[in-house]
Amino acid sequence: MNLSPQDFTAIWLSMKIAISATALSLPFGFTTAWLMVFRNFRGKVLLEVLVNLPLTLPPVVIGYFLLLFFGRNGWGGTLLKTAGIEFIFTWKAAVVASATVGFPLLVRSIRLGMESIDRQLLQASRSLGAPWYDTLATVVLPLSFRGMIAGSSLMFARSLGEFGATIIVAGNIPGVTQTIPLAIYDYASSPTGTSMALSLCAVSVTLSVAILLLHEVIGKKLEIRRSE
Amino acid sequence: MKLDLDIEKRLGSFSLRMKTDLSGERIGIFGASGSGKSTLVHTIAGLTAPDSGEIHLDGTCLFSSRKRINIAPEQRRIAIVFQQAMLFPHLGVKANLLYGYRRSRPENRKVNPEALIEVLNLQDLLNRGVNNLSGGEKQRVALGRAVLANPRLLSMDEPLSALDDSLRYQIIPYLKSVSEEFRIPYLFISHSLSEMQLMADQVLVMTNGNLTIKSTPDDLARAGMARSPRGYLNMLRLGNALFRDGLYHYPWGSGALIVSDGKTDGESLFELSSRDIILFKKNPEAISARNMLECRVADMFDSDGRKGVVLESGGSTLVAEIVRSASVELGIAPGSTMFAAVKASAFRRLG
């Protein structure tokens, strides 16, 4: 292994961004999944398409849209500017980019967990005196827990690998926004960077394998519970 | 309990129409699957809204399309016991039992958890997880959970259908004792006539989403005697048996019933088909059937060409079934005395 201090910063940044993106998305992911599984409303199909769009859209396109929105002349950019928040080309922009790209994966896993909840459990809870928000907190939330863990691990892994959207909204600034994939990109384009790139690749593989293993284990448990 | 219903609900090609007022503490809703029983219960409990109409329970309006009232299910205080126990899998037995209790208003709490746990015999289950309970145990916990929510109406939606025969009849005494002990009126939904006979005072019969008959379970069983594959089923709760010569002698009427499959401790429930009783005008004296009961004919009724004969002895009754020509030949009429022969093995012990 051959890691420079700058590489350690990249690893640390990657972790920070992935954790923040996942934590930020979790409440929204839970709400979206709940809306899609348990509520009937107009425009449900539209929401479904919108949520899943980042799955099929090239990340670069997402990054570009984010740049337009949060850029100097975009709505989000103007809003953030009045609030005095520096956003584009900071790690915060990388968090939003990762969150947008990983969101469908998170929602899918939580949905899977929620769909395995028997509707009659919710009816039982309501008829026993629990208002809908109480049922949500005491029945839906605990029973979606494993789905949330599975979704979070998947989203975390996806965030670690985020490249296309990140490089457009956050740039590739060493020590500020340079994550593992961006650092590898830099090494790969320099003639002497092969071993450095390989070291970071090894870190990347290790992290991904660890997280996917965790995801598999949780997924298995989820399956067992559903077949019970 | 007084329940006024005037509702309409369409679900695809199925439509539920119901206009009736019910009063009583033990009401049965009887019908084949798909007849709309569960939809009816869901609308009463507030889990599905009718398309139009009104629902009033004890003078309170629960739903009215005209006045735009639709009370939320959690405020209706109608607890449901489902076919599958539907216990919360992430909670233990105790937390399941107290789920509704904790959410009930203190002024409505007339059922005390300790008393209920005792009535339902749940002491040994309290610290167990719900996933390692047997089907019968789960259903007992589900019943306890519903009763502890201190509802003003308990609605039991085929609560016994998922259980096997022996368990089913073990749970029935619990269902009855709980509602009697804590004075909670109930709706009992089932497609089994014998469950109706054991659980309900009056029955609504539903066919294709409509109320077709309002009757008592016994009248319903009598009317269906000829058509039912096993005739009219006499339900007998017998106890204090003596064991003699390999048979159980249960006191009944002014004599005793002799049963081959009984038990000496406690009470048991037996089923006897009206077709397993043979009537004699005079005592035939020597006969292999162990029961020869001298009875008075209390009543007779018609059922699709068959005759039902209600036999009475010391205040207890049995229904026997004969064809019309037999009733003419024997000259059976209310008030006459008959001898009823029943084999000891004809009694089926249910639990």
Interface residues (C-beta under 8 A of the other chain):
Chain A: D118 Q120 L121 Q123 A124 S125 R126 S127 L128 G129 A130 P131 D134 T138 V139 P142 L143 R225 E228
Chain B: H42 A45 G46 L47 A72 P73 E74 R76 R77 I78 A79 I80 F82 Q84 M86 F88 P89 H90 Y99 G100 R103 S104 N131 R145 A146 A149
